């Protein structure tokens, strides 16, 4: 299955943030002509989730994760 940013809709009108435990990363793909990172995850309950990150957001996430991980060690 190919990932696409088109047609993705929030399934709940809840104001609470979506939160779930991740069991593993299934795949990471560049989509939308390389402007977006599609990250397919396996949740702890065995179901799948997809996170779509624009490259700028992915870069910010990478920097923040690197900073946190380097300060933890």
NORCORDA-V49156 format. One record per residue. N is the residue number from 1. PHI is phi in radians with two decimals (NA if undefined). Layout:
# NORCORDA-V49156
N:PHI  N:PHI
This chain:
# NORCORDA-V49156
1:NA  2:-1.53  3:-1.54  4:-2.63  5:-1.31  6:-1.31  7:1.41  8:-1.48  9:-2.28  10:-1.22  11:-1.48  12:-2.26  13:-1.62  14:-1.03  15:-1.52  16:-1.25  17:-1.18  18:-1.32  19:-2.44  20:-2.76  21:-1.44  22:-1.80  23:-1.50  24:-2.93  25:-1.56  26:-1.44  27:-2.81  28:-2.32  29:-2.33  30:-1.53  31:-2.25  32:0.93  33:1.20  34:1.56  35:-1.50  36:-2.31  37:-1.73  38:-1.81  39:-1.99  40:-1.67  41:-2.10  42:-1.77  43:-1.27  44:-1.05  45:-1.50  46:1.64  47:-1.41  48:-1.91  49:-2.40  50:-2.18  51:-2.01  52:-1.87  53:-2.17  54:-1.02  55:-0.97  56:-1.12  57:-1.21  58:-1.07  59:-1.10  60:-1.12  61:-1.06  62:-1.06  63:-1.08  64:-1.17  65:-1.14  66:-1.07  67:-1.13  68:-1.15  69:-1.18  70:-1.27  71:-1.39  72:-1.39  73:-1.70
